[in-house]
Amino acid sequence: MKDFLSLVGHVWGCRMNLKRKFAHFVYSNAVCITPQAAFLFLFHLETAG
């Protein structure tokens, strides 16, 4: 039973770690992409309007 609990804890810890890595990845990409997307959007508005 104790081994099972430690296994569950290990898997849970790995999942939380993956979530944290994924969130960091998304955040760092958003920081890079958002200014470019905003610029392209404004540029599109200027040329379309």
KEMI-346873 format. One record per residue (C-alpha): residue in three letters; x, y, z; residue number from 1. Coordinates in nm, 2 decimals, always signed. Layout:
<rs>
('ala'; (X; Y; Z); NUM)
...
</rs>
This chain:
<rs>
('met'; (+0.00; +0.00; +0.00); 1)
('lys'; (+0.28; +0.24; +0.09); 2)
('asp'; (+0.45; +0.16; -0.25); 3)
('phe'; (+0.13; +0.24; -0.43); 4)
('leu'; (+0.09; +0.57; -0.25); 5)
('ser'; (+0.45; +0.67; -0.33); 6)
('leu'; (+0.39; +0.57; -0.70); 7)
('val'; (+0.08; +0.78; -0.71); 8)
('gly'; (+0.27; +1.07; -0.55); 9)
('his'; (+0.55; +1.03; -0.80); 10)
('val'; (+0.31; +1.03; -1.10); 11)
('trp'; (+0.12; +1.33; -0.96); 12)
('gly'; (+0.44; +1.52; -0.91); 13)
('cys'; (+0.55; +1.45; -1.27); 14)
('arg'; (+0.21; +1.57; -1.40); 15)
('met'; (+0.23; +1.89; -1.20); 16)
('asn'; (+0.59; +1.94; -1.32); 17)
('leu'; (+0.47; +1.89; -1.68); 18)
('lys'; (+0.19; +2.14; -1.64); 19)
('arg'; (+0.43; +2.39; -1.50); 20)
('lys'; (+0.67; +2.34; -1.79); 21)
('phe'; (+0.39; +2.37; -2.04); 22)
('ala'; (+0.26; +2.68; -1.87); 23)
('his'; (+0.60; +2.84; -1.88); 24)
('phe'; (+0.64; +2.74; -2.25); 25)
('val'; (+0.31; +2.89; -2.34); 26)
('tyr'; (+0.39; +3.21; -2.14); 27)
('ser'; (+0.73; +3.25; -2.29); 28)
('asn'; (+0.60; +3.20; -2.64); 29)
('ala'; (+0.31; +3.44; -2.58); 30)
('val'; (+0.56; +3.71; -2.47); 31)
('cys'; (+0.74; +3.66; -2.80); 32)
('ile'; (+0.44; +3.63; -3.03); 33)
('thr'; (+0.20; +3.88; -2.89); 34)
('pro'; (+0.39; +4.20; -2.99); 35)
('gln'; (+0.43; +4.06; -3.34); 36)
('ala'; (+0.07; +3.97; -3.37); 37)
('ala'; (-0.04; +4.31; -3.24); 38)
('phe'; (+0.19; +4.48; -3.49); 39)
('leu'; (+0.06; +4.27; -3.78); 40)
('phe'; (-0.30; +4.33; -3.67); 41)
('leu'; (-0.25; +4.71; -3.66); 42)
('phe'; (-0.06; +4.70; -3.99); 43)
('his'; (-0.35; +4.51; -4.14); 44)
('leu'; (-0.60; +4.76; -4.01); 45)
('glu'; (-0.39; +5.05; -4.15); 46)
('thr'; (-0.36; +4.89; -4.50); 47)
('ala'; (-0.72; +4.77; -4.50); 48)
('gly'; (-0.88; +5.09; -4.38); 49)
</rs>
